Amino acid sequence: MVVATFGLMVLSPLIAAAAVAVRVRMGAPVIFRQQRLGRGERPFMLWKLRSMHAPAAGREGPEFDHERLGRLGGLLRSTSVDELPSLVNLLRGEITLVGPRPLPVHYLPRFTAAQRRRMEVKPGLTGLAQVAGRNTVDWPRRLALDVEYVDRRSLWLDLTLLARTVPLVLRRTGVDHADGLTMKELDHQ
């Protein structure tokens, strides 16, 4: 809670500036809210800055992300500024700094029993999959890393992952696949 409060206080000018830019360039809403899976498979509402324009009819899937992203959205995502409102979720205790990334609720039936173990812990802002390549890590590897985190979690691992996350975000690497998708949809496993 201390980290979230401090982060919100220090980063509020950046969040406000980014929110104004989103409002001017993309209109309302400024905050993107989506139900995600938390610990114990309980849903919660994740907050992020909106980074995409509204989809055209019939072009709603992730395969159209490149059309909807735009320069501002790409900048927000590559710098992870779009994630800063998630500090509210951290403050509420819905997520932690380190853990498997929270995934959309509609993914739940797609997980195998082993992959569902990722929800034995609270989701996090960063984790093993993020330091392994962020969005360029394919689903089987990403989900395996999430379960590995559950098995190996410790304060030392969390501190190591936080330290490894900073240079990745500063270098803005691993945000997009080579084919331009930000993240492919999870298929049934």
N, C-alpha and C positions, 0 to 999 in steps of 0.2 A: 504494500500500500504506500509506503514511503517513496519507493522508486516511481510509482505512477503519479503521485502527487507532485513530486519534484519535477518529473518529466513534463507533466502538463503545465506547470508554472514556467519552466524554462523555455519550453517549446511553443507556448501559446502564441507568441508573435509570428512564428513560422507557420503554425497551423492556421492562424487568422489570415495571413497573406495568401496562403495556398487556397483557403476557402473562398476568398474574394476572387482570386484568379479563376477558380472553377465556376463560380457564379457568373462572372463576366463572359467566360469563353463557352461554357456548356449550359448555363442556366440552372434552374432548380430541378431536383434537389441537389444540395451540395454534399450532403452525407449519404453514402451508400450503406444501407443496412440490409443484412441478410442473415437468415437463421443458419446457424452452424452447430455442429455437434460438439458438445463439451464432455467433460468427465462423466463416465457412467452413461454415455449416449444421450444425455440430457441436452436439449436444444437451448441455445441462447442467441440473442441478437448481436452480431458482430458489427462494429462501426468502423467505417473507412471513409476517406475522402473519395468522392466519385471521380473516376478516371476515364470513363467512357461516355461517349454520346449515346443517346437512345438508339436502339436498333431500328433499322428499317423493317417493315413487315416481311416476315419470312426469312430474316437474316439475324436470328437471335442467338445462335450457338457460338461456342468458342472459336469455330473455324472462321468467324467473321470479326473476331476481336481486332485484327489489324485495320479493318475499315472504321471501327468505332473509336479506337484509341486516341489518335491525334497526337500532336506534339506535346501539349500540356500533360495529357494523360500518360504518355510515355515517360516524360520527365518525372512525374509524381511517382510512377511505379519503379522506375530504375533507381531512384534515390530513396525509395521506401517512405517518402513523405505521405503517401496515401494511407499508410498504416498508422500514422500518429494518433488519429482518433481512437484507435484500439486501446490506447492508454486508459480510456474510460472503462473498457472491459477489464483491464488489469486492476484498476481501482475497485471495481465491483467484485473482484475475485473470480471472474468467469474464466480468465486465462492467466497464465504465468509468463515470465520472461522467456523461459526455455521449455519446450515440449513439442509434441507433434503439432503441426499447423492445423487449426480448426477447419474442417471441411464442411461443405454444404450438407444439410440434412438429407437431401434426396440421394446422397451417396450411400447411406446406411445399408440398404439391402444389397449393395454391390460388394461389400466386404466379405471375405472368408472369415471363418471363426478365428483363425490366427490373426488376421489383420484387425479384427475388432478389438484386440488387446490394446491397440493404440489409444483407446478411450478409457483405459484404466487410470490414466493420469490426466490432469488438466492440459488443454492445448496451450501452445506457447507462441510467442512472437517469432522465435527462431528455434531451430532444432538441428538434428543431424542431417536431415534432408536438405535444409537450407545451406549448410556449410559444404555439402557434397555437390552443390551446383544449382541451388534455388529451383527455378522452374524448368531447368533442362534435365532434371532427373526424371526418368520414366516412372510410371506408376508402380510397377512391381518393386523396383528398388526403393522408391520413396516410402512405400508402406512397410517394407522390410526394415528400413532405417528407423521408422517410427516405433516399431515393435522392439528393435534393438535398443532404442533409447529407454523404453519402459523397463527392459531387463537390466540396463546398465546405469540407470539414473543415479546421480550423486551430485553433491555440491561441486566437487572438482570438475566433473563433466560439464555441468551447467556453466561454470566460470570459463572453462576452455571454449565452449561453444559460443558464449557471448563475445569472448576475445577474438575468435575466428570470424564472427559475423561482421564486425566493424569494418575490416578491410574489404570484404566482399561488397558491402553496401557502398563504401566509398569508391570502389572501382566500378560499381554499377554493372557487375557481371552476372550472368546466369538468369537474366530476367526473361528472355525470349528464347524459344526454340529456333533452330535454323530455318524452319518453315514459316516463321513470323508469328506463330501462336504464342500467347503468353503462357498458357497451360492447357494441355489437351484434356478433354473430358475423360473422367474415369469410366472405363467400360466395366461390365460385369466380370468379376474375377473367376 
